[in-house]
Amino acid sequence: MNILCTDKTGTLTEGRIVLERYVDVGGEHSDKVLNFGYLNSYYHTGLKNLMDDAILDHEDLEARLKMKEQYSKIDEIPFDLLGVVCQ
């Protein structure tokens, strides 16, 4: 992911955000983007955040993607800012 756009309206007053659109790099609607986002939010064991909650609450993707039948977590490499190289 190169760019993530969010509008935090409601985050402070309601303590949540809502997923409204999911688009590919060309700005086109993409179920693939939503599905990969859902898989990431569903299986990661790090700290959940408002973005994860918005993705998981968007619709019943667990049933549609048949999460338990078609996917299983093999391993996880946590995000680490120390591994990020800045130029």
Buried (B, 14 or more C-beta within 10 A) or exposed (E): EEEEEEEEEEEEEEEEBEBEEBEEEEEEEBEEBBBBBBBEBBEBEEEEEBBBBBBBBBEEBEEEBEBEEEEEEEEEEEEEEEEEEEE
